[in-house]
Amino acid sequence: MKPYLTILLDSFRMLRSKAIFWVSLIITLLVAVLYLSLGFDEKGVTLFFGLTSFETELIRKGTPSAERLYLGIFTNYIAEIWLAWIAVLLGLISCGSLFPNAMKEGSAGMLLTKKPSRFGVFLAKFVGSLFFVAIQVILFVLVVLIALRWRVGEWNFSIFWYVPLVLLVFTYLYSFMVLIAVKTRSVMTALILTLVLWGISSIVGSIEGSLYQFTQTDTSVVEISPSKENNEFEDLEDSQATDRWYTRVKAIYGFLPKTGRTMEIADRLLVVNGKRGYNRGSMLDIMMGNVSQEESAMAEATTLAANRHSVSYAIGTSSLFALVMLSLAAWLFCRRDY
């Protein structure tokens, strides 16, 4: 066991020694502190630790709307943009060279002449990469936890669900990156192809989500429309065509890592005003005070689309993708001559 821990710690120390580790850590903490600077008082919302403020009757200190807005900013902007995209990207850039460097002549030979098997070396280095990303995510969430306690008066530990979910998203993409890196020994090739995979997965997921909303809308129109028989028949044909396209796109999406869907699972687990589940339409409700029926329906459709996949499907199929990629990468790593 000790040799494996030695390799794991050695991998982490190598990653930590890079300038990008400290740059990403500093940026992460700055984003967290910026979020911490947002607060509330008896008149409204304060910014930059009270340096500026604006009055509003809807959002004040101690109101349920304040907690919903504060969590909404975190989930809709900070978590969705920073944790789900930028932090994961920085993790991929930081860890991208780990396996190619280990496979260089002399470096790998020194490691692999010791007691641990090649598979053990592979696994220790992969876990070391996860540990590297986990530290930054945990520090970020800790600052957010303190911010929530300070600004809305509650210890909301449900935000820690973001830690395993971000690590899962990183694992989906990093597993593919490791496979390409082991195969080509090129960090740049592995990073570019991983970003291409990430983009394709996001685009297909967006299309699938839009088609899902169309299928729900088309179904409701066909059921309640009082139009003439010909129009009803045309609506039914359009609905069936949308259903067919949705089925095809969903089948393709089933083979891809579901990074967006995995992060959206946090919305179902987050506790807001004592209840589990965050409605993505809440931000609109808070900012506008009251919304039209059409806007409410749009917000409801957005939430419905975000929750269209079960947790087991989103994580299960994506984890299967990562397992296949890692298995192939480990097989190549173990059989290659260094």
C-alpha positions in Angstrom: 0.0 0.0 0.0 2.9 2.4 0.8 4.3 2.4 -2.7 0.9 3.4 -4.2 0.6 6.2 -1.7 4.1 7.4 -2.5 3.2 7.6 -6.2 -0.1 9.3 -5.4 1.6 12.0 -3.3 4.4 12.4 -5.8 1.9 13.0 -8.6 0.1 15.6 -6.4 3.3 17.3 -5.5 4.2 17.6 -9.2 0.9 19.1 -10.0 1.1 21.5 -7.1 4.5 22.7 -8.2 3.1 24.1 -11.4 2.2 27.8 -11.5 -1.2 27.1 -12.9 -2.2 25.4 -9.6 -1.6 28.6 -7.7 -3.1 30.8 -10.4 -6.3 28.7 -10.5 -6.4 28.5 -6.7 -6.1 32.3 -6.3 -8.7 33.0 -9.0 -11.1 30.5 -7.4 -10.7 32.2 -4.0 -11.2 35.6 -5.6 -14.5 34.5 -7.2 -15.6 33.1 -3.8 -14.7 36.3 -2.0 -16.6 38.3 -4.6 -19.7 36.2 -3.9 -19.1 36.7 -0.2 -19.1 40.5 -0.8 -22.8 40.4 -1.8 -25.1 41.0 1.1 -28.4 42.3 2.3 -29.6 44.9 4.8 -33.0 46.4 6.0 -33.2 48.5 2.8 -32.2 46.1 0.1 -29.0 44.6 -1.5 -25.4 45.6 -0.7 -22.4 45.0 -2.9 -18.6 44.8 -2.2 -19.0 44.5 1.5 -21.4 47.4 1.8 -19.4 49.9 -0.4 -22.5 50.3 -2.6 -26.1 49.3 -2.3 -29.6 49.7 -3.9 -33.0 49.6 -2.2 -35.7 47.2 -3.0 -38.9 46.1 -1.2 -38.7 42.6 -2.6 -35.3 41.5 -1.4 -34.2 42.5 2.1 -32.3 41.0 5.0 -34.2 38.1 6.6 -36.7 37.6 3.8 -37.1 34.2 1.9 -36.4 36.1 -1.3 -32.9 37.0 -0.1 -32.0 33.3 0.4 -33.5 32.3 -3.0 -31.7 35.1 -4.8 -28.4 34.4 -3.0 -28.5 30.7 -3.9 -29.8 31.5 -7.3 -26.7 33.6 -8.1 -24.6 30.7 -6.9 -26.4 28.0 -8.9 -27.2 29.9 -12.1 -24.0 31.8 -12.5 -21.1 30.9 -10.2 -21.7 27.1 -10.1 -22.9 26.8 -13.7 -20.1 29.0 -15.2 -17.2 28.8 -12.8 -17.5 25.3 -11.3 -19.0 23.5 -14.3 -16.8 25.1 -16.9 -13.8 27.2 -15.9 -12.7 25.1 -12.9 -13.0 21.9 -14.8 -11.1 23.4 -17.7 -8.3 24.6 -15.4 -8.2 21.1 -13.9 -7.8 19.5 -17.4 -5.0 21.9 -18.3 -3.2 21.3 -15.0 -3.4 17.5 -15.1 -3.0 17.1 -18.9 0.7 16.5 -18.8 0.7 13.9 -15.9 0.5 10.7 -18.0 2.6 11.8 -21.0 5.4 12.8 -18.6 5.1 9.5 -16.7 5.5 7.6 -20.1 8.7 9.4 -21.1 11.7 7.2 -21.4 13.5 7.0 -18.0 10.6 8.6 -16.0 8.3 5.7 -16.4 11.1 3.2 -16.3 12.1 4.4 -12.8 8.6 4.1 -11.5 7.8 0.8 -13.1 10.8 -1.1 -11.9 9.5 -0.7 -8.3 7.0 -3.0 -6.6 3.7 -1.4 -7.8 2.2 -2.9 -11.0 1.7 -0.7 -14.0 -2.0 -0.7 -13.3 -1.3 0.5 -9.8 0.8 3.3 -11.1 -1.9 4.3 -13.5 -4.6 4.2 -10.8 -2.5 6.2 -8.3 -1.8 9.0 -10.8 -5.5 9.2 -11.8 -6.6 9.4 -8.2 -3.9 12.1 -7.6 -5.4 14.2 -10.3 -8.9 13.9 -8.7 -7.3 14.9 -5.4 -5.8 17.9 -7.1 -9.2 19.1 -8.4 -11.1 18.2 -5.2 -8.9 20.5 -3.0 -9.8 23.6 -5.1 -13.5 22.7 -5.3 -13.8 22.0 -1.5 -12.1 25.3 -0.7 -14.5 27.2 -3.0 -17.6 25.5 -1.5 -16.3 26.2 2.1 -16.2 30.0 1.3 -19.7 29.8 -0.1 -20.9 28.0 3.0 -19.5 30.8 5.2 -21.1 33.3 2.8 -24.5 31.7 3.2 -24.2 31.6 7.0 -23.1 35.3 7.1 -25.6 36.6 4.5 -28.8 34.6 5.0 -28.1 33.2 8.5 -28.1 29.4 7.7 -25.5 26.7 7.4 -26.7 25.2 4.1 -24.6 22.0 3.9 -26.5 20.8 0.8 -24.1 22.9 -1.4 -21.5 20.3 -0.7 -23.3 18.1 -3.3 -21.4 20.3 -5.8 -18.1 18.7 -4.8 -18.8 15.1 -6.0 -20.8 16.4 -9.0 -17.9 18.6 -10.2 -15.5 15.7 -9.7 -17.8 13.4 -11.7 -17.9 16.0 -14.6 -14.1 16.2 -14.4 -13.8 12.4 -14.4 -16.0 12.0 -17.5 -13.7 14.4 -19.5 -10.4 13.5 -17.9 -10.9 9.8 -18.6 -11.1 10.6 -22.3 -8.2 13.0 -22.1 -6.0 10.3 -20.4 -6.9 7.8 -23.2 -5.8 10.2 -25.9 -2.7 11.3 -23.9 -1.6 7.7 -23.4 -2.2 6.9 -27.0 -0.5 9.9 -28.5 1.8 11.1 -25.7 0.8 14.6 -26.7 -0.7 17.0 -24.1 -2.0 19.4 -26.7 -3.7 16.8 -28.9 -5.4 15.3 -25.8 -6.6 18.7 -24.6 -8.0 19.8 -28.0 -9.8 16.5 -28.6 -11.2 16.6 -25.1 -12.6 20.1 -25.6 -14.1 18.9 -29.0 -15.8 16.1 -27.1 -17.0 18.5 -24.5 -18.4 20.9 -27.1 -20.2 18.1 -29.0 -21.7 16.7 -25.8 -22.9 20.2 -24.8 -24.4 20.9 -28.3 -26.1 17.5 -28.5 -27.4 17.9 -25.0 -28.8 21.4 -25.8 -30.5 20.1 -28.9 -32.0 17.2 -27.0 -33.3 19.5 -24.3 -34.9 21.8 -26.9 -36.6 18.9 -28.7 -37.8 17.6 -25.3 -39.5 20.9 -24.6 -41.1 20.8 -28.1 -42.5 17.3 -27.5 -44.1 18.5 -24.3 -45.5 21.6 -25.9 -46.7 19.7 -29.0 -48.5 17.1 -26.9 -50.3 19.8 -24.9 -51.4 21.6 -28.1 -52.8 18.5 -29.7 -54.7 17.6 -26.5 -56.4 21.0 -25.9 -56.5 22.6 -29.3 -60.1 23.4 -30.5 -58.9 23.9 -34.1 -60.4 22.2 -37.1 -59.8 18.6 -38.0 -57.2 19.4 -40.7 -55.2 21.6 -38.4 -55.3 19.0 -35.7 -54.0 16.4 -38.1 -51.1 18.7 -39.1 -50.3 19.4 -35.5 -50.3 15.6 -34.8 -47.9 15.0 -37.7 -45.6 17.8 -36.5 -45.7 16.3 -33.0 -44.8 12.8 -34.3 -41.9 14.2 -36.4 -40.6 16.0 -33.3 -40.9 12.8 -31.3 -38.9 10.9 -33.9 -36.1 13.4 -34.0 -36.0 13.5 -30.2 -35.7 9.7 -30.0 -32.8 9.8 -32.4 -30.9 12.6 -30.7 -31.5 11.1 -27.3 -30.0 7.8 -28.6 -26.9 9.6 -29.7 -26.7 11.6 -26.5 -26.8 8.3 -24.5 -23.3 7.5 -25.6 -21.9 10.9 -24.6 -20.8 12.2 -21.2 -23.7 14.3 -19.7 -21.7 17.1 -18.1 -24.6 19.6 -18.0 -27.2 17.1 -16.8 -24.8 16.0 -14.0 -24.4 19.6 -12.7 -28.2 20.2 -12.9 -28.7 17.3 -10.5 -27.5 19.7 -7.8 -30.6 21.8 -8.3 -32.7 18.8 -7.1 -30.5 18.3 -4.0 -30.1 21.9 -3.0 -32.2 23.0 0.0 -33.9 26.4 -0.4 -36.1 27.9 2.3 -36.2 24.6 4.1 -37.3 22.6 1.0 -35.2 20.4 -1.3 -35.1 21.4 -5.0 -34.3 24.7 -6.7 -36.6 25.9 -9.4 -34.7 27.6 -12.2 -37.5 30.0 -12.7 -37.0 31.4 -9.2 -34.5 34.0 -10.3 -37.1 35.5 -12.8 -39.8 35.4 -10.1 -37.5 37.3 -7.6 -36.2 39.9 -10.0 -39.5 40.7 -11.6 -41.7 40.4 -8.5 -44.5 38.9 -10.5 -44.4 37.4 -13.9 -46.8 36.8 -16.7 -48.5 33.4 -17.3 -46.4 33.0 -20.4 -43.1 33.7 -18.5 -44.1 31.3 -15.7 -44.8 28.6 -18.2 -41.4 29.2 -19.8 -39.7 29.0 -16.4 -41.6 25.8 -15.6 -40.7 24.3 -19.0 -37.0 25.2 -18.3 -37.1 23.4 -15.0 -38.9 20.4 -16.5 -36.3 20.1 -19.2 -33.4 20.4 -16.7 -34.9 17.4 -14.7 -35.9 15.3 -17.8 -33.2 12.7 -17.0 -33.1 10.6 -13.8 -30.1 10.8 -11.6 -29.3 7.1 -12.3 -29.5 7.7 -16.1 -27.4 10.9 -16.2 -24.6 9.6 -13.9 -24.9 6.0 -14.9 -24.4 6.4 -18.6 -21.7 9.0 -18.2 -19.9 6.9 -15.6 -20.0 3.9 -18.1 -18.4 6.2 -20.7 -15.7 7.1 -18.3 -15.1 3.5 -17.3 -14.7 2.4 -20.9 -12.3 5.2 -21.6 -10.2 4.5 -18.4 -10.2 0.8 -19.2 -8.8 1.4 -22.6 -6.3 3.9 -21.3 -5.1 1.5 -18.5 -4.8 -1.3 -21.1 -2.6 0.9 -23.3 -0.6 2.2 -20.4 0.1 -1.3 -19.1 1.2 -2.8 -22.5 3.2 0.1 -23.9 7.0 -0.2 -23.9 8.8 2.8 -22.3 
